[in-house]
Amino acid sequence: MDKVLTYAIVVINLIFSVVGQLFIKKGVDQVGGFVPEKWFSFFVASFTNPLILLGESLYLIGAFLWLVVLTKINLSVAYPMLSLGYVFILIFSAWWLHEPVTWVNTAGVMLICAGVVMVMR
């Protein structure tokens, strides 16, 4: 498997992982806040919520793809690439979840991107 295909699998892994996290967040918002006294009902509601189940399934596919990536490139190169998930989460959390994005968030993500570029060289 050549490097381009391996990097493509990393990107696909990121997409599955990020979209999975977005669905999990939407599902948890539907379930409601966690209250220690009602932990069991939160647990049951979390594992019966369709959005959470979909998110976990997508995240599991991403985990499998990660195993494929680890057979092809060094962990010291692959793992920093996962940091690009922060970029996608920032963008899609703002767009789909309507979460606020501050200049500090943006600056932090830009630093992460610079670090990933440095590691990949």
N, C-alpha and C positions, 0 to 999 in steps of 0.2 A: 504494500500500500504506500503510495507516494505521500509526500508531505502535504500537498495541496488537499488531497482527499482527507488526510488526518485532520488538518485544520478545519475543513468543512464539517467533519464529524464533531469537532469541538464546538463550532457555531451551532450546529443542530442540537447538541447537548445543552448549550446555553439557552436556546429557545425553549426546549422542553422544560428545563428547570425554572426559567423565569416565568413562563406562562403557568406552570404548575403552582408556583408561589403566588401568582396573582389570583388564581382560582381559589387557593387555600385562604387567602386574605378575604376575598369576597364571601366565602363560605363562613369563615369565623365571624365576620361582621353580621351575617344572618343569624348565627347561633347566639350571639350576644357576648357580653363580657364574662370573663372568668371570675367566679366568686368561690373562694376556698371551701365554704360550707356546702356548696352545691357542685363539687367537683365531679361527682359521678354523672349527674344529669348533663353537665357540659361535655364529659367524655362520650356519653351515648349520643348526644346531639351532634358532636363532631364527627363521629363515625357513621352517622346516618345521613349527613348532609351531602347532597349530590355534588355540589361545587367542591367541597373538600375532598370527596372521593375521586372526582375527576382530577383535581390538582395533584393529589397523591399519586395517581396513576401516571400522569405526565412526568412527575418528578422521578418516579421509578424507571420510566423509559430513559430519562436523562442519566440516571445512575448506571443503567446498563451500557449506554453509549460511552460513558466515562470509562468503564472497564475496557472497552475496545480501544479508546484513546491511550490508556496507560500501557497497552501492549505495543504501542507504536512509537511513542516519544517519551523522553525523560520526564519524570514528575516535576523536576525543577523548571522545566519549560512549560509543561501543561498546566500546572496549578496556577501560576500567575495569570494565565489566559482566562481562568474562571472569574477573575476580578472584573472582566468586562460585563459580567452579570450585573454589577452595580450600576453600570451605565444604562443597561436595558431596564432594570428595576426603576431607576430614577425617572426615565422617560415614560414608561408605561404606567407607573404608579400615579404620575401627574395626569396622564391622559385618561386612563380607565378608572382609576380609583379617586381621582380629583384630589390627590394629596398635594400639599404645598411644596414648592421647590424654591429654596433660598439660594442666595449667591454662594453661601458656604457649601451647600450640597453640590452645586455646580463646580465650584473650585476643587472640591475633594475628588469628584469624578474625573476632572481633567488631570489631576495629579496621578490618579490611578491609571488612566490611559497612557500617560507619559511613561509610567513605570512598566507597563506591559510592553510598550514599544521597545524600551531599553532591554528588557529581559529577552525578547525575541530576536534581538540582533546578535 
